[in-house]
């Protein structure tokens, strides 16, 4: 008894700290099938009873494989992603639907003399994830395999405010009514980032990240993750570590990797000083500012890969040095991770937003929106009335932020005369 009392006393600071926090929990399909799944459900119920706002994301890979085998279908993958043709999509829908119902049933139990007694939980799910197709990559058509486009932040928060546990499945829907098969890690990471979650909790088979000597790595910074990914290669532990780091770079303060096979791993990680898994925690040291001549090297490192892909117009070092005052940047721990430029168009009250770029490892953290807001503020301060942008790949992003389709004829003559018809950029404008 004294040991129990001592544990509860030491856990009380964490109980208070976690109350009213939002946790996104990712449980892969293997975890749902594991004998320890019932204990995980009990632990989630306990978290809910302590005032934690829970979003549970489940996977379905082994369940899909079982259904494919039962129908005599061969699974196909490319670069680790499932190719979801029409027949496979039927198996996905069947597996996800049955899993969702099974999880809801477990969370609805109210058995006497059990950890579920008196829980009275409400589980909510629905079309809370908007997706888009992966499309064709390297000549391979992924069909109904998709990626998360948007998470319904307002809808989920409303359900959490009503004390529901929100259940997200690895399915997403398009505005045209299509269904896409998603990676549960992608759904969980994007949900954590978009919701501004306090924690992302990722279940895996191992205790956490295991180093080359077989020892548990208890804590990492996101910048330490790439070295471990290189060592791990392509395995599920690497996928979890990458998801944890991406969430931290997206603004989630802490990501945890814990074992679905270890009874009480979740509670040990959350309510003890040393934890029981691997913690990936960000160091917040980031600033949005105007660029200086010392930033030219960092800007080149950031935009060169996008120039090689034809996404951005090429700029030499000399051009960047000459135009550096037009740029705003996001700096994180001495590294330029995002940039954008504002050019005033001669003989007009219009400006052009150009060279908006974010390091791929730091996307989905709202940095593009921060830079757009800064550019618009600068433009208004200069007395500009209209902001133009020319893009080949991100038209939807600008349209969602108030830009409307325009044309070469709408451009001021000084800019229209420089339009590259071979590049064939789409033109958008926004009134300031």
N, C-alpha and C positions, 0 to 999 in steps of 0.2 A: 504493500500500500504506500509506504513512503516514496518509493520510486515513481509511482504513478502521480502522486501529489507534486513531487519535484518536477516531473515532466510538464505537468499542466501549468505550473507556475512559470516555467521557462518559456512555454508556448504562448502565454497571455500577451506579450508584446506583439507577436505576429498576428494573433487573432484580432487585436485592435487595428493593426496596420492594414490588414487585408479587407476589413469591413468596408462595403460600398465600392470596392475595386472591381474592375472588369478583367476577367481572366478568359482567354481563348484557349481551349483544350483540344488538342488533336489526338485522336485515337485511331490508328490504322486498323484495317480489317483483320489483321493477324491478332491484334489486341482484343478485338471483339470476340474472336473465336477462342481465346486463351482461357483456361480454367480460372484465372485470377480476375476475369472481367467483372464478376459479381462483387468482388471487393472494391474494384475501381468505382463501380456505381455507388456503393455505400460511401466511399470517400467523397465523391462529387456531391452526394446528398448532404454530407456533413458540411462541406464548403458552402453550399447554398444556405443551410440553416444558420451559418455564421455571418451571413450578409454579403457573400461574394456574388457578384453578377457573372453568371456563367454562360459562355457560348461553347457548345460542344460540336466539334467537327469530326465526322467519322469517315473512315476509308472503306474500301470494298474490294481490294485487289484479289485476295484468295477466293472470295465468294464469286467474283466474275470468272476466274479461272475454272472453278468447279462447274459453272453453268456452260461455259464454252466446251469443256470436255464432255459433258453430258449430251451436248448436241453434235458432237463430232467436229467441232470447229477448232481450227488452229489459231492460237493467238499470234499477233504480229506486232513487233516493236521496231522503233527506229530511234536511235540515240536515247534509249531508255524510256521512251514514251509509247504508250499503247496506240496503235492505229485502230480507230473505232469505225468500222464500216457499219452498214445498216444491220447486219445480223448480229454483230458484236454489241451494237447499241441496245438491241432487245435484251441481251444478257445483262448488260449494265443496268438497265432500268429495272429488270426483275430483281437483281441482286441488291441494288440500292433501296428499292421499295421495301423488300422484306427486312433488310437490316434496319431501316428507319423505324418500321413498325415494331421490330423486336426490341430496339433500344427504348422506344417510347413505353413499351410494355414493362420493361425492367424499371424504368424511372417512375412508373405509376404504381408499383407495389406498395402496399401498406399492411405488411404482415405483423401480427402480434409477436412480441419477443424477438424482434429482428431490428437491425439498424434502420430499416425503412419505416418502422412504426411511427405514425403520426406525421410523416413528412409532407403529405398533401401537396405534391409538386404539380406544377403545370408545365408541360413541354410544348413549345411552339416551333413550328417550322413552316416553310412555304417557299415562294419564289423570291427569295431574298438575295440571290446572287445572279447578276447579269454576266453573261459570257459571250465570247466571240470565238470564231474558229481559229485554230492554229494555221489552217490553210495548207499550202504546198511549200515544203522546205526541201531544198536539194533534190527537187524532182519527185518527192514523196508526198502523196496526198494523205493527210491525216483524217479526212472525212469529218466525223463527229467528235473528234478530240478537240477540246477547246482550252482557253485560258480565261482567268477571271478578268472581267472588264470593270465591274463595279459591284460594290457591296452596299446593300440598302442600309446605310448607317442610321438614318432616322427611324426606319421601321424596326430595326433590331434594338435600338436604344429604347424605343417606346415599349417593346415587349419586355426588356430587362427592367424598365421602370415599374412594370406591372408584376415584377417578381417571377417571371417565367424563366425557365432554362431554354435557351434558344438552340435548336438542333439544326446544323447545316450539313447537308449531304454533298457528296462530290459530283453534283449535277448543277449545271447552269443553264439559263434560258436567255435567248436573244429577243430583242424587241419584235422580231418577225415570227416568234413562236417556235423556233428551233431548240432542240435539246442538245447539250454538249456534255461529254464526259470530261471531268476535271480531275486533276491531282489533288488529293485532300490536303497535301502540304501547301499547295498554292492557295487553296481556299482559306486555310487557317492563317497563313501569313498575311494575306491581303485583308482578311477580316480584322486581325489584330492591328494592322497599320491603320486601316480606314476608321476603325472604332476608337483609335487612340488608347488601346488596351494597356493596362498596367503590366500584364504578363502574358506571354505566349508559352504554353506548356505542351511539349511534344513527347508523346510516348513512343518508345522503341523497344527492341528486344533486349538491349544491353542496359547496364546501369546508367550510362551516359556516354561520353566520348572516352574511348579507351586508347591510351598512347601506345607507342611501339614496344613498350616493356610490359604491356598488359595491365597498366595501372589506370585508375579513373582520373581524368582531368576534371578538377572540380570547378574551375573558373577560367574564362577566356574573355578577351576583348575582341570585337569584330575584326580588327586589323590583324589579329593572330590567326584567324580562321583559314585564310588561303593556304598557309603552309600545311595545315592538317588536311585540307581537302586534297592537296597534291599527294600527300602520303596515303590517304585512304583510297584514292581512285574512285571508281564507280561502284558504290554500295549504298545500302540504305542509311547507314550511319552518316555518310557524307551528305546525303539528301537532308537529313534532319539538321545537321550542323549548318549547312548552307541556308536552310529556312530560318534557323535561329538567328544567324548573323544578318540576314536580309531584314528580318523584323526589327532588329536593333537599329540598323541603318535607317529604317523607315520611321523611327521615333519611338518604338516600344522599348521601355527602359530595361526590361529584363526578359530573357528567354531561357527556359529550362528544358533540358532533355532528361527524361526519367524512364524507368523500366516498367512495361506493362506486365512483366512476369514476376516482379518483386512485390510481395504484399506490403502495402503501406508506403510504397516509394513516393507517391505524390505528397502524402502528409509529412513524411520525413523531410522532403525537399522544402516544403513551405513553412514548417513549424519548428525546425531546429536550426541552430546556428551554423552548423557545417553542411547541412543538406545531405542528400543522398545521390544526386545526379550531377549533371554539368550545367553550370550557369554561364550564359553569354550575356554580358552587361555592357551597355554603351557608355562611353565617356562623352558627355555633352560639351563639346567645345567647337561651336560652329557660329559663323557670322556672315551676314550678307552685307557687302560693302562695294564701293566703287573700285575698279581695278587700278593698279599702279604698274609702272614699267617693270617692276620686279616679278610681276605675274605672267609675263609673256611666255616663259618656259612652261609654266603650269597650264596655261591656256592651250599651247601647242599640244601638250600631252593629252589634254581632254578632247580637243576637236579633231585631231589628226585621224583617229580611227573612223570618225563619222564622215570626214572628207573622202577617205579611201572608199567608203561604201557609197559615195555619191549623195549622201543625205545633206551635207553642208557644202557650200561653195568654198573652194580652196582659198586659204589666206596664208601668205608667206610670213616669216618672222618680221620682215621689214614692214609689211602692211599692218601687222598687229602692233608693232612698236609705234607706228604713226597714228593708229586709230585707238590706242589703248584707253583714252579718256571716254570713248563711247561705251565701254564695257562695264557691266556690273557682274560681280562674282559671288559665289558661295564658297567660303574657305572653311575647311574642317581640319584641325590639327596640322596646319601648314600646307594642306593640299587643296588645290582648286578642284572642286567636285561639280560645279555647275557655273554656267555663264550665260549672258545675254547682252546684246548691244542695241543701242538706240542711235539711229542716224536721222538727223533732220534733213528733209528733202528741200533742196534749194528753191527759192522763189515760191514758197508755199507755206501753209500752216499745217503741214502734214509731216509725219515721221515714219520711219520704217523700223520695225522690230526684226532683228537679224541674229543669227548665230545662237539661238537658244539651244543649249545642250546641257545634259545632266549625265554624269558618270553612271554607267549601267548598274553599278553596285549600290547606287544611292537613289534609284528611281522609286516611285510610289511613296515618297516621303513628303510630297507637297513642295519640293524645292522649285519646280517649274512655276508653280503658282506664286511663290514668293518673289521670284525674279520678274514675272509678268507684272505683278503689282508694283514692284519698284520701278520698272521701265515706264509703266503708265504714270506713276507719280512724277518721274523725271520729265516725261513728255508734257504733262500739264504745267509743270513749273516753267517750262520753256515756251508756254503759250500755244502749244500745238493742239489742234482740234480733232485730227484724225490720225489713227495709227494703222499702217499697212503691214502685212506680213506675206511673204512668198514662201510656199512650202511644197514639197513633193511627197512627204510621207505622213505628216501629222495633221492633216486637215481637220479630222474629227476633234482633236484635242483643242484646237483654236475655236472651232464652232461651239463647243460646249462652254467656252469662256466668253461668249458674246460677240465673236467675230462673224461677219456675214460675207458670203461670196461676193467678189468684186471682179474687175477686169482690167486689162491693160489700159483701156480707154479712161478708166477712173483714176489711174495713177497720174500724179503731176508730171508734166512733160520732162522735167529733168531726170526723173526715175524711169519713165516709160521708154525713153530713148536708150536705156541700158538694159532693157528686158531681154533675157536670153530665151529665144523661142525654141532652141534646141533642147534646153533643159525643161521647158514646158511646165514651169512651176504654177501651182494654183495660187490665186491672189485672193486675200481676204482683207477686210477693213473693219475698224471699230471706231465709233464716235467716242471721243473722250469728254 
